[in-house]
Amino acid sequence: MTITTTQACMIFGVDKSTLTHWKRLGADAAYLSRNKWDLKRLILWWSENIYQGSTPDEAETLAAAKNRYWTAKALREEMKAKVEAGELAPISEFIDAEVNRLLVMKAAMMGQGDRLSPILEHQDHDTIARILNDDNWMMLDNYSKTGKFIHDIHE
């Protein structure tokens, strides 16, 4: 079968200068005339001189790569199933939830002065200590029991 230089370039995935180089290396037997190549002879020359089949090492590497691919794919599918079942969540969701919990805790702590100052006015030391301890305990208890990723704790 006779093909053009452009067709030969498309078949082998090379440019015209590569075909010219191949002709100098011995592919001239497949060269018929200007812009004409014998496809069968060109393929035979290419298979003997250019193409290098896979070696046993490459075959092992390919097998290892396939094994890694399928292992990773299985892990991804397992993780998808766990996400759908609610057993796993993206780390970004966890971080957002924790940041929100910290902001709520910070607001409670920063508001403690305004919230408690009217109650603490004219109280003795022991009463003030008890009120502050109770309020701190309530904030910590609320922090430890609320949040998207915090399991319900029942006393």
C-alpha positions in Angstrom: 0.0 0.0 0.0 1.4 3.4 -1.0 1.0 6.3 1.4 2.1 9.9 1.3 4.7 11.5 3.6 2.0 13.3 5.5 0.1 10.1 6.1 3.3 8.3 7.2 3.9 11.1 9.7 0.4 10.7 11.1 0.7 6.9 11.4 3.9 7.0 13.3 3.3 10.3 15.1 6.4 12.0 13.8 7.2 15.0 11.7 8.7 15.1 8.2 12.2 15.7 9.3 12.1 12.5 11.4 11.0 10.5 8.2 13.9 12.1 6.3 16.3 11.0 9.2 14.8 7.5 9.1 15.4 7.4 5.3 19.1 8.1 6.0 19.2 5.4 8.7 18.0 2.8 6.2 14.3 3.3 5.6 15.1 4.3 2.0 13.9 0.8 0.9 10.4 1.9 1.9 10.8 5.2 0.1 9.3 4.9 -3.4 9.5 8.4 -4.8 8.9 12.0 -3.9 6.2 12.1 -1.2 5.4 8.3 -1.6 6.2 5.5 0.8 5.5 1.8 0.9 3.6 1.3 4.1 4.4 -2.4 4.6 8.2 -1.9 4.1 8.1 1.2 6.3 6.4 -0.7 9.1 8.8 -3.6 8.8 11.8 -1.2 8.9 10.3 0.7 11.9 9.6 -2.5 13.8 13.2 -3.8 13.3 15.0 -0.5 13.9 12.9 2.0 15.9 10.2 0.1 17.9 11.4 -1.4 21.1 8.9 -3.8 22.7 8.4 -4.0 26.4 11.2 -5.7 28.3 10.5 -7.9 31.3 11.4 -5.0 33.6 8.9 -2.8 31.9 6.3 -5.5 32.1 6.9 -5.7 35.9 6.8 -2.0 36.2 3.6 -1.9 34.3 2.1 -4.6 36.5 3.2 -2.7 39.6 1.7 0.5 38.2 -1.6 -1.3 37.5 -1.6 -2.7 41.0 -1.0 0.7 42.5 -3.7 2.2 40.3 -6.3 -0.4 41.3 -5.4 -0.3 44.9 -5.8 3.5 44.9 -9.1 3.2 43.1 -10.4 0.7 45.6 -9.4 3.0 48.5 -11.1 6.0 46.8 -14.3 3.9 46.4 -14.1 2.7 50.0 -13.7 6.3 51.2 -16.7 7.4 49.0 -18.9 4.8 50.5 -17.8 5.9 54.0 -18.5 9.5 53.2 -22.0 8.6 51.9 -22.6 6.5 55.0 -21.6 9.5 57.2 -18.5 7.7 58.6 -16.1 10.1 57.0 -16.1 13.8 56.2 -13.8 16.1 54.3 -11.2 17.7 56.4 -12.3 21.1 55.3 -15.8 20.5 56.9 -14.1 19.4 60.1 -11.8 22.5 60.2 -14.8 24.8 59.5 -16.8 23.2 62.3 -13.9 23.4 64.8 -13.2 27.1 63.9 -16.9 27.8 64.5 -16.8 26.0 67.9 -13.7 28.1 68.8 -15.4 31.3 67.8 -18.5 30.5 69.9 -16.2 29.7 72.9 -14.2 32.9 72.4 -17.4 35.0 72.2 -18.6 33.3 75.4 -15.3 34.0 77.2 -15.1 37.6 75.9 -18.7 38.3 76.9 -18.2 36.9 80.4 -17.4 40.4 81.9 -20.5 42.0 80.5 -22.6 39.0 81.3 -21.5 38.5 84.9 -20.6 42.0 86.1 -24.1 42.9 87.2 -24.4 39.6 89.1 -21.0 39.9 90.8 -21.6 43.4 92.0 -21.6 43.6 95.8 -20.8 39.9 96.2 -18.2 38.5 98.7 -15.1 36.6 97.5 -16.5 33.1 97.9 -19.7 33.9 96.0 -17.8 35.5 93.1 -15.4 32.5 92.9 -18.4 30.1 92.8 -20.3 32.2 90.1 -17.1 32.4 88.0 -16.4 28.7 88.4 -20.0 27.8 87.5 -19.9 30.0 84.4 -16.5 28.6 83.3 -17.8 25.1 83.8 -20.9 25.8 81.8 -18.8 27.3 78.9 -16.5 24.3 78.9 -19.4 21.8 79.2 -21.1 23.4 76.3 -17.9 23.5 74.2 -17.3 19.8 74.8 -20.8 18.7 74.0 -21.7 20.7 70.9 -20.4 20.6 67.4 -21.0 18.8 64.1 -18.3 16.2 64.8 -18.9 15.8 68.6 -20.9 12.8 69.6 -23.7 13.4 72.1 -22.4 13.0 75.6 -25.1 12.0 78.1 -24.4 12.1 81.8 
